[in-house]
Amino acid sequence: MGQTARVSAIVWTAAGSLLAWLWLLLCQGFFWRTDVRLPSRREPDAWPSVCVVVPARDEAAVLPDALPSLLGQDYPGRAEIFLVDDGSTDGTGDLARELARRHGGLPLTVGSPGEPPAGWTGKLWAVRHGIGLARGRDPEYLLLTDADIAHAPDSLRELVAAAGAGGFDVVSQMARLRVESLWERLVVPAFVYFFAQLYPFRRIGKEGTRTAAAAGGCVLLRAEAAGRARIPDAIRHAVIDDVALARAVKGSGGRVWLGLADRVDSVRPYPRLSDLWRMVSRSAYAQLRHNPLLLAGTVAGLALVYLVPPVALMAGLATGNAAAAVAGASAWLVMTGTYVPMLRYYRQPLWLAPLLPFTAFLYLLMTVDSAVQHYRGRGAAWKGRTYARPDAVPEEG
């Protein structure tokens, strides 16, 4: 009787995982497709003015590969760059000025906001300072982009053309992250895949849907919409600031679009597992709103969806339970098939697709570690600052 009960549990659990995958495949906004790129765009009769805001804290290592791409933007209208040196200790501000002198191009202003007050994350305090500097130019659009993002020469004009043609208040592209080391190959495509699963890109751009998200490395924001949504003050304590920004804009009646980038790339390396671990764990528990019940549900969900299929297959083969083996193999096959488009987008070998359960297990551990760090008082971090709770005063690390 006990053996039969165990066998039945394996079969039912594997069947549950397969049903979950069939639902994800067909009912979750076709999240697995990678053809959501910049929407139809039309060059305006008169190009609106744009101010580019770049928060930068200790970015001297990546700035030479990223800032020249902004300085060299081929934009027909008026555009200016405001780089906010947020307390850097590696000469980021001086290097930015030197790069501007060397490369020329768009005008560059380097500002410094001072230490953020309680209730502000450091990055958003820097963004606030940059938007304040830009406000004097009365721009129609703001491009919020990170210091490690390299843009193709026509990136800005393509973003503006797409926003104008589609009537979008936010047009955001998820930059193609670097994928060179073994750990980057295993973790980075899965990071974007999981993000798209949580926030299906097709739903974000549809009017009348509540799904909202953006990718912080490349966000074109209509200045009028920023004022209406009180950006960034309304999201000043947000650790996952890009999603919070999109929600605030959409919640105030704005339209948001998010898709994958073709020629917007992150130049920041994550060569070791520890680098990627910090990238994920710094904000994973914040994504769950620091809620232990949501954490438990997430761990259970990850286990059911990603870990059960290979376990059920192996258990079914070991015990001769054909039903468990077939259900596990079928779920694993659907999982693998949905991951293939993302691997192709990142130009990675397809043999990595069946390894997604292993990567998901790593993400499960990173999420748990994020919660552990939160309860130890070492909350989310950005460039050496940690935030134990939304109203915490930043600590220098």
Order of alpha helices (4+ residues) and beta strands (2+ residues): alpha-beta-alpha-beta-alpha-beta-alpha-beta-beta-alpha-beta-alpha-alpha-beta-alpha-alpha-beta-alpha-alpha-alpha-alpha-alpha-beta-beta-beta
